[in-house]
Amino acid sequence: MTSKPYTQSSDAGIFLWMTYHAMAKMGLDTAAIFASVALPDQPPDLTARRANNTQATFWQAAERISGDTDIGLHTGGMMQPYRGQVIEYLFLSSPTLGAGLTRALRYHRLWTDAMQMTLQVEGDSARISGLNHPVRHYLECAVAVFLQFFRHFSEGEFVPSQIWLPHQTGASAEEYQRVYGCETRLGQTEGAIVFPACLLDRPSPAAEPQLFAVHDAIAAQYLQALDNRDLIPQIQRELGGLFELGEVTLEHLAARLQTTPRSLRSELANLGTSFNEVVAQYRERLARRLLARTTESLDQIIYLTGYSEPAAFTRAFKRWTGETPTDYRKRKQSNS
């Protein structure tokens, strides 16, 4: 499939795991902080990606509970280097820091898809751009994590020249210098890590061309799996509009997703499903929700779920639930 926007961004599970351990090391009330986003007081699952839309709630709670107005910066400064992931192996086997960085940014969605990071080189200066996020604490923590990662794989030689941050207010200049090790400029048009371009040519002591190719292929497979994981929710977001327009076809859906019907059919088959199955599941879930939680008329629900006549909707609903739509609504709403 061609590149397309992802409206539901997420982060690798290791970031929240690292955050938990850093906060525990700082002596913070992790139980209260993690409860703000309905998580237990224990190290989160490393393998489970986390929706990024909870970051505002999480960091607001962290600031309130800790009393630290620079909590994101301080948490990031306490984190250990990002380890044990495929991007680490790409860096280790790359011929140079620049090659590793280029590959890492190519697969940055394995880290997070909440930011779109790119590498730019202008003369003697290079920068990792696209470090933008509406939650200041999340962004400042992420910048610290990235710096730790780059320092680790350059054996301490990666020293930034400047950090650019888009927000207007933040920590003191001295505190940024202490954590990031360089000048930090606030109120910039975009967030970025600026560093000497000569660092890109730094050879990797563990360079291994064959392993580099293997790790690149593995990273590509992980990225494809991530795309596949996101495909069904993205389809479901498009189906509502297609139902309203009366255009619930594979062709119309493929056009909305900027791909071809053949490619979309193939990707759904790789996920063990089909267009018709996804549509049926969406209709069932939507019908159940509208009947149980709203006062929408039955005619309106039939329209919203894309059925042309009441009889067809009733037959389908009885097949899903064993009840008529009216009986289902009475039972659900009498119990609420």
Buried (B, 14 or more C-beta within 10 A) or exposed (E): BEEEEBEEBBBBBBBBBBBBBBBBEBEBBBEBBBBBBEBEEEBBEBEEBBEBEBBBEBBBBBBEBBEBBBBBBBBBBBBEBBEEBBBBBBBBBBBBBBBBBBBBBBBBBBBBBBBBBEBEEEEEBBBBBBBBBEBBBBBBBBBBBBBBBBBBBBEEEBBBBBBBBBBEEBBEEEBBBEBBBBBBEBEBEEBBBBBBBEBBEBEBEEBBEEBBEBBBEBBEEBBEEBBBEBBBEBBBEBBBEBBEEEBBEBEBBBBBBEBBBEEBBEBBEEEEBEBEEBBBBBBBEBBBEBBBEEEBEBEEBBBBBBBEEEEEBBEBBBEBBEBEBEBBBEEBEEEE
